[in-house]
Amino acid sequence: MILFWIVIIPFIGAVLSWFSAAKHPLSARWIAIVALGIDLILALSLAKNMMGPPHPQSTASLWAAEISWDWIPQAGLHFHLAIDGLSMVLVLLTLILGIAAVVASWSEIKDRLGFFLFNLLAILSGILGVFLAMDLILFYFCWELMLIPMYFLIAIWGHENRRYAAMKFFIFTQAGSLFLLLAILGLYFLHGHFSGNYSFEYQDLLNTPNQWPYSLLFMLGFLIAFAVKLPIFPFHPWLPDAHTEAPTGGSIILAGLLLKTGAYGMLRFVLPFFPQDVQLMAPLIFVLAAIGIIYGAIMAFAQSDLKKLVAFSSVSHMGFVLLGIFAGNEIALNGALLQIVCHGISTGALFFLVGALQERLHTRDLNSMGGLWPVIPRLSALTLFFALASLGLPGLGNFLAEFLVLLGSYIVTPIITIIASIGLVYAAVYSLRIVQQAFHGKPKGTPMISDLYNREAIILGLLISIILFLGVYPQPVMNLVAPTLQQIRIKPVDATSPLEPAIIVKRDVLVIKDHS
């Protein structure tokens, strides 16, 4: 039952916060913190039991915990939740950043606080369901559950162009979700046709025969939905507007968690369900990843709006995640997983700090800032730290993540890897520009403003400790996810094997086999 409670406790906290906010606003905030804290303790208790050196396991034994109840058995539907190392890492990330989002909204949100907290915690409940659901219709239900509350967060508590940004976010993600639903249904019927067992269960669908071109079409359905959420170039236009207009807590959830559901979907579904089609599409994906890395970095440098700058940096960093996933070897996959976590922490923290600056200065424009370090030294120093993390300073987790991605992808596609590495240079430029232009130089009529509050400093200190830990000693996390990555990594294709599908890819050569 622990997995059930991990998903449902944030939703219970959402309802309680909503009802208590009208008379006791402070109590509503603390209810949200306590609910997420209880969830974090439950998740850590599971993680403690999972820690240890990696060892070979069968797919059936990967789950550290699971529950499966009949839902609509006539249609092959089950309420099936399960957790392994990959899910555990992302569940912990969700709960930590969820607490950070509540703290970041502590004094920013005053109007309709109860409904805000309800939507924020409902999103987190949906995200946790996405990371734990092993029935694909349940997964799709949780995937859609994230959409509506985030739309409300942007449309109600966002900034000047919030309605435009909210509608753009809704249209892009809903269109992607339609492709996902069609692909799930297609896989369901294909599996039922060959096995006689019509099921939405993850383990059942893993054994669906690879029937080309149906498998390619279904893979594209999954891939488009996850590419929109990640997002990758050219599916990214919703991201800068949504990040810029969202309230601070919404931006933290968007950058730190919603983007990661797209990466998780690729790791959990696309790679293991469609291994041959992934290799067929890999060259195109590598090109899109490299374009996204360079384009996102250049666009970030061109921004004067701090939020939009950090938003475009996410497009660049998610290009490294995409590159690592489709490189598909163990080194690259470890790098992609670390990049998912470290980007979530560092970019979530940057949005936290940008929100704190906007709350104090009532502007996000870099051209209106300058000379802030003597006025707010703690906020300035922490912004410097997370800017250095974002650019990949050695000793911090982001550096190790990007290094492993580039090392693993170089084995597969050297030229694309070399091009992608240029993004690291641009990252240094736009990250240091934030610090130089906002906190150094001559003051521009800056009033006396308060530095970070203790509650803000405490949560940011926790995020700093995670980035430092992953930069110095990431092995516990890598051990935790190793069994899962062993199962989903792309295996080398043997072009002489009679058991391979009709169309396969070996290195850069397309091999079309004649089975007649």
Buried (B, 14 or more C-beta within 10 A) or exposed (E): EEBEEBBBBBBBBBBBBBBBBEEEBEBBBBBBBBBBBBBBEBBEEBBEEBEEEBEEBEBEEBBBBBBEEEBEEEEBBBBBBBBBBBBBBBBBBBBBBBBBBBBBBBEBBEEBBBBBBBBBBBBBBBBBBBBBBBBBBBBBBBBBBBBBBBBBBBBBBBBEEBEBBBBBBBEBBBEBBEBBBBBBBBBBEBBBEEBEEBBBBBBBBEEBEBBBEBBBEBBBBBBBBBBBBBBBBEBBEBBBBBBBBBBBBBBBBBBBBBBBBBBBBBBBBBBBBBBBBBBBBBBEBBBBBBBBBBBBBBBBBEBBBBBBBBBBBBBBBBBBBBBBBBBBBBBBBBBBBBBBBBBBBBBBBBBBBBBBBBBBBEEBEBEBBBBBBEBBEEBBEBBBBBBBBBBBBEEBBBBBBBBBBBBBBBEBBEEBBEBBBEBBEBBBEBBBBBBEBBBEEEEEEBEEBEBBEEBBBEBBEBBBEBBBBBBEEBEEBBBBBBBBBBBBBBEEBEEEEEEBBBBBBBEEEEBEBEEE
